[in-house]
């Protein structure tokens, strides 16, 4: 544009002049401003093409910028891109979870719900040194996730019991069929 670099510091980066110049640049390079429909298209594209393989926000952001360039769309503001990514991710996860839920029988669902019910465990009250015991409510799921602790015969039997509880859920073998390993690892 044959303008001295010092002039860029004096350039008005807000106002009608920059809007006019941006429109000229878009026209010159065949780009156009992003619309609400473009945002919906980007969100759907993320859900169908990208979110199955990628969950990292920075990678998703780069993918959106590349897609905008491919579609010859001026990228939306960074805040708008963040909203598009969050919305696409939320919708993808809702759809994913609904699909997995549809693969479960009502018996499976009831058994899974039972894992979230509280089980009463007695533990010594750490704050009081007397022999009184405090009861804590802990879900079966929390108990299943708990670390086994020191390796001994007792903990081995506890872990076998946990495994039996999980096997008793009778989850279908194909419940995660077609789900990419990377997605499963992310949920894990």
C-alpha positions as CSV (number, residue, x, y, z in Angstrom):
1,X,0.0,0.0,0.0
2,X,3.1,2.2,-0.1
3,X,2.6,3.6,3.4
4,X,5.5,4.2,5.8
5,X,5.4,1.8,8.8
6,X,5.3,4.8,11.1
7,X,1.9,5.8,9.7
8,X,0.3,2.6,11.1
9,X,0.6,3.9,14.7
10,X,-1.4,7.0,13.6
11,X,-4.1,4.9,11.9
12,X,-7.6,5.1,13.4
13,X,-8.3,1.5,14.4
14,X,-11.9,2.3,15.2
15,X,-14.5,4.2,13.3
16,X,-15.9,4.4,9.8
17,X,-12.5,4.6,8.0
18,X,-11.4,1.2,9.2
19,X,-14.9,-0.3,8.4
20,X,-14.5,1.1,4.9
21,X,-11.0,-0.2,4.5
22,X,-11.9,-3.7,5.8
23,X,-14.8,-3.8,3.3
24,X,-12.4,-3.0,0.5
25,X,-9.9,-5.7,1.7
26,X,-12.7,-8.3,2.0
27,X,-13.9,-7.4,-1.5
28,X,-10.3,-7.6,-2.9
29,X,-9.8,-11.1,-1.5
30,X,-13.3,-12.4,-2.1
31,X,-14.2,-12.7,1.6
32,X,-17.4,-11.6,3.3
33,X,-18.6,-10.8,6.8
34,X,-19.8,-13.7,9.0
35,X,-23.5,-14.0,9.6
36,X,-25.6,-15.8,12.2
37,X,-26.2,-18.6,9.6
38,X,-22.4,-18.9,9.2
39,X,-22.1,-19.3,13.0
40,X,-24.7,-22.1,12.9
41,X,-22.9,-23.7,10.0
42,X,-19.6,-23.6,11.9
43,X,-21.2,-25.1,15.0
44,X,-22.7,-27.9,13.0
45,X,-19.4,-28.6,11.2
46,X,-17.6,-28.7,14.6
47,X,-20.1,-31.2,15.9
48,X,-20.1,-33.5,12.8
49,X,-16.5,-33.3,11.7
50,X,-14.2,-32.1,14.5
51,X,-15.5,-32.8,18.0
52,X,-15.3,-36.6,17.5
53,X,-11.5,-36.3,17.2
54,X,-10.6,-33.2,19.0
55,X,-11.6,-31.6,22.4
56,X,-8.8,-29.2,23.1
57,X,-10.2,-25.6,22.9
58,X,-7.1,-24.1,21.2
59,X,-7.2,-26.8,18.5
60,X,-10.9,-26.2,18.0
61,X,-10.3,-22.5,17.7
62,X,-7.6,-23.1,15.0
63,X,-10.0,-25.4,13.2
64,X,-12.7,-22.7,13.2
65,X,-10.2,-20.1,11.8
66,X,-9.1,-22.5,9.0
67,X,-12.8,-23.3,8.2
68,X,-13.5,-19.5,7.9
69,X,-10.6,-19.1,5.6
70,X,-11.8,-22.1,3.5
71,X,-15.3,-20.6,3.3
72,X,-13.9,-17.1,2.6
73,X,-15.6,-15.7,5.7
74,X,-14.1,-13.0,7.8
75,X,-13.7,-14.7,11.2
76,X,-16.1,-13.5,13.9
77,X,-14.6,-11.9,17.0
78,X,-12.7,-14.1,19.4
79,X,-15.6,-13.9,21.9
80,X,-18.0,-15.0,19.2
81,X,-15.7,-17.9,18.2
82,X,-15.6,-18.9,21.9
83,X,-19.4,-19.0,22.1
84,X,-19.6,-21.0,18.9
85,X,-17.1,-23.6,20.2
86,X,-18.9,-23.8,23.6
87,X,-22.3,-24.2,22.0
88,X,-21.1,-26.8,19.6
89,X,-19.3,-28.7,22.3
90,X,-22.4,-28.6,24.6
91,X,-24.7,-29.8,21.8
92,X,-22.3,-32.5,20.8
93,X,-22.1,-33.8,24.3
94,X,-25.9,-33.7,24.8
95,X,-26.4,-35.6,21.5
96,X,-23.6,-38.1,22.5
97,X,-25.1,-38.7,25.9
98,X,-28.6,-39.1,24.5
99,X,-27.3,-41.6,22.0
100,X,-25.6,-43.7,24.7
101,X,-28.7,-43.5,26.9
102,X,-30.8,-44.8,24.0
103,X,-28.6,-47.9,23.9
104,X,-29.4,-48.8,27.5
105,X,-32.4,-50.8,28.6
106,X,-34.6,-49.5,31.3
107,X,-33.1,-52.1,33.6
108,X,-29.6,-50.8,32.8
109,X,-30.7,-47.3,33.6
110,X,-32.2,-48.3,36.9
111,X,-29.1,-50.1,37.9
112,X,-26.9,-47.1,36.9
113,X,-29.2,-44.8,38.9
114,X,-28.7,-47.0,41.9
115,X,-25.0,-46.3,41.8
116,X,-25.8,-42.7,42.6
117,X,-27.8,-43.5,45.8
118,X,-26.1,-42.8,49.1
119,X,-24.6,-45.6,51.1
120,X,-23.9,-45.0,54.8
121,X,-20.4,-45.7,56.0
122,X,-19.1,-45.3,59.5
123,X,-15.8,-43.5,59.9
124,X,-14.1,-42.1,62.9
125,X,-14.7,-38.5,63.5
126,X,-11.3,-36.8,62.9
127,X,-12.1,-33.7,64.9
128,X,-13.1,-35.5,68.1
129,X,-10.7,-38.0,69.7
130,X,-13.5,-39.8,71.7
131,X,-14.9,-43.2,70.5
132,X,-17.9,-41.6,68.9
133,X,-18.4,-42.3,65.2
134,X,-19.6,-40.0,62.5
135,X,-21.7,-41.2,59.6
136,X,-20.9,-39.9,56.1
137,X,-23.1,-40.4,53.1
138,X,-21.2,-41.7,50.2
139,X,-22.6,-42.9,46.9
140,X,-22.0,-46.4,45.6
141,X,-20.3,-44.7,42.6
142,X,-17.9,-42.9,44.9
143,X,-17.0,-46.2,46.6
144,X,-16.4,-47.8,43.3
145,X,-14.1,-45.1,42.2
146,X,-12.1,-45.0,45.4
147,X,-8.5,-46.1,45.3
148,X,-8.0,-49.6,46.7
149,X,-5.4,-48.5,49.2
150,X,-2.6,-50.8,50.6
151,X,-2.4,-54.1,48.9
152,X,-3.5,-56.9,51.2
153,X,-6.1,-59.7,51.2
154,X,-8.9,-57.5,52.5
155,X,-8.5,-54.8,49.8
156,X,-8.3,-57.6,47.2
157,X,-11.7,-58.9,48.2
158,X,-13.1,-55.3,48.3
159,X,-11.9,-54.8,44.7
160,X,-13.4,-58.1,43.6
161,X,-16.7,-57.0,45.1
162,X,-16.4,-53.7,43.2
163,X,-15.8,-55.6,40.0
164,X,-18.8,-57.9,40.6
165,X,-21.0,-54.8,41.2
166,X,-19.9,-53.4,37.8
167,X,-20.5,-56.7,36.1
168,X,-23.9,-56.9,37.6
169,X,-24.9,-53.8,35.7
170,X,-25.1,-56.0,32.5
171,X,-24.2,-53.1,30.2
172,X,-24.4,-54.1,26.5
173,X,-21.1,-54.8,24.9
174,X,-21.9,-52.5,22.0
175,X,-22.7,-49.5,24.1
176,X,-19.7,-47.5,22.9
177,X,-19.6,-49.0,19.4
178,X,-18.5,-46.4,16.9
179,X,-17.3,-44.0,19.5
180,X,-13.7,-42.9,18.8
181,X,-11.2,-44.0,21.5
182,X,-10.1,-40.4,22.0
183,X,-13.7,-39.4,23.0
184,X,-13.9,-42.3,25.4
185,X,-10.6,-41.3,26.9
186,X,-11.8,-37.8,27.4
187,X,-14.8,-38.9,29.3
188,X,-12.8,-41.3,31.3
